[in-house]
Amino acid sequence: MRCAVTFIALAWCCTGSMAQANEAYVEATGGVSWSDEATDAIGGFAVGYDVDVSETVFVGVEATAEKLLTGGTRVAWGIGGRVGVEVLPRSKVFVGTNWQSKDCRECGNAIGLGTGWEQNLTETIYAKLEFKHLFVEDEGDANVGIIGLGVMF
């Protein structure tokens, strides 16, 4: 994590003038959640807004709704932030953190730390790969691997 923050800070310091485009996005997500106890499919969506700090660096906020696709669970709502760098034309890497509500009555809230890659497929459509490690309150930690398909506007 320290290396990622250092990389982003260095990239921010080395970049040029401010970019003019800010982006809102909506994406559908799917993937897998795993822990010592279980492995389950997961589905959901995310909405967010990124602000360009420079030509290659951005910061953003994101809200999520994710559901384990298994009985006895409910939607886990989340809110968080991210910071990233455009590493190649039309490609971004990012790190982020979020708070996530309980996904079952007996479960604890979670704090997630993650990283990911976004690739623009067109001017407005992108694909995403993301990994999150969840620190779950009063329980064992969990991991989430997500793929997403989104629209920017």
C-alpha positions in Angstrom: 0.0 0.0 0.0 2.8 2.4 0.9 4.4 1.8 -2.5 1.1 2.5 -4.3 0.6 5.8 -2.4 4.3 6.8 -3.1 3.8 6.0 -6.8 0.7 8.1 -7.1 2.2 11.0 -5.2 5.3 10.9 -7.5 3.1 10.8 -10.6 1.1 13.7 -9.4 4.2 15.8 -8.8 5.6 15.0 -12.2 2.5 15.7 -14.3 1.6 18.9 -16.2 -1.4 21.2 -16.2 -4.9 20.5 -15.0 -7.2 18.4 -17.2 -10.6 19.8 -18.1 -12.7 16.7 -18.1 -14.4 15.3 -15.0 -16.3 12.0 -15.2 -19.4 10.4 -13.6 -19.8 6.7 -14.1 -22.2 3.8 -13.6 -21.1 0.2 -13.8 -22.4 -3.3 -13.4 -20.1 -5.7 -11.4 -19.7 -9.4 -10.9 -17.1 -11.6 -9.4 -16.2 -13.8 -6.5 -15.9 -13.3 -2.7 -13.8 -15.7 -0.7 -12.7 -16.2 2.9 -11.6 -19.1 5.1 -15.2 -20.1 5.5 -16.7 -19.9 2.0 -16.4 -18.9 -1.6 -19.4 -17.3 -3.2 -20.4 -15.5 -6.4 -21.1 -11.7 -6.1 -23.0 -9.2 -8.2 -23.7 -5.5 -7.9 -23.3 -2.1 -9.2 -21.3 1.1 -8.6 -21.8 4.8 -9.2 -19.1 7.4 -8.8 -17.5 10.6 -9.9 -13.8 11.2 -10.7 -12.1 14.6 -10.7 -8.9 15.1 -12.7 -6.1 16.5 -10.5 -3.8 16.7 -13.5 -3.5 15.3 -17.0 -2.9 11.8 -15.7 -3.9 11.8 -12.0 -7.5 11.6 -10.7 -9.4 11.3 -7.4 -12.9 10.1 -6.9 -15.8 9.0 -4.7 -17.8 5.9 -5.3 -20.9 4.2 -3.9 -21.5 0.5 -4.2 -24.2 -2.1 -3.7 -22.9 -5.7 -3.7 -24.8 -8.9 -2.9 -23.4 -12.4 -2.3 -25.5 -14.6 -4.7 -26.3 -17.1 -1.9 -29.3 -17.4 0.5 -29.4 -15.6 3.8 -27.5 -12.6 2.6 -28.6 -9.1 1.9 -27.2 -6.2 -0.1 -24.1 -4.6 1.3 -24.0 -0.9 0.7 -20.7 0.9 0.5 -19.1 4.4 0.2 -15.5 5.2 -0.4 -12.8 7.0 -2.4 -10.1 6.2 -4.8 -7.0 7.8 -6.4 -5.4 6.8 -9.6 -3.1 7.4 -12.5 -3.5 7.1 -16.3 -0.6 4.8 -17.0 -1.2 4.2 -20.7 -3.6 6.0 -23.1 -7.1 4.9 -22.2 -5.8 2.8 -19.2 -5.9 3.7 -15.5 -4.7 2.0 -12.3 -6.2 3.0 -9.0 -6.1 2.3 -5.2 -9.1 2.8 -3.0 -10.8 2.3 0.3 -14.4 2.0 1.3 -16.7 1.3 4.2 -19.3 -1.4 3.6 -22.5 -2.3 5.6 -23.3 -5.8 6.8 -24.4 -8.4 4.3 -26.2 -10.5 6.8 -27.8 -10.0 10.3 -24.9 -11.7 12.1 -22.1 -10.2 10.0 -20.0 -7.2 10.8 -19.4 -4.0 8.8 -16.2 -4.0 6.7 -13.5 -1.7 5.6 -12.1 -2.5 2.2 -8.7 -1.7 0.7 -8.2 -2.4 -3.0 -6.6 -1.8 -6.3 -7.7 -2.1 -9.9 -7.3 -1.5 -13.6 -9.7 0.2 -15.9 -9.5 0.0 -19.7 -11.6 2.3 -22.0 -13.2 0.2 -24.7 -14.7 3.3 -26.4 -15.0 7.0 -25.5 -17.7 6.2 -22.9 -17.6 2.5 -22.2 -14.9 0.8 -20.0 -14.0 -2.6 -18.5 -12.6 -2.9 -15.0 -10.7 -5.6 -12.9 -10.5 -4.9 -9.2 -9.3 -6.7 -6.1 -10.5 -5.7 -2.6 -9.4 -7.1 0.8 -12.2 -6.6 3.4 -11.4 -6.2 7.1 -14.7 -7.5 8.5 -15.7 -6.4 12.0 -15.7 -9.2 14.6 -15.1 -11.9 11.9 -12.4 -13.2 9.6 -11.2 -11.1 6.7 -12.5 -11.7 3.1 -11.3 -11.0 -0.4 -13.3 -9.9 -3.4 -12.3 -10.2 -7.1 -14.5 -8.0 -9.4 -15.0 -7.5 -13.1 -17.0 -4.6 -14.2 -18.5 -3.0 -17.3 -19.3 0.7 -17.0 -20.4 3.8 -18.8 -18.9 7.3 -18.3 -20.8 10.5 -18.9 
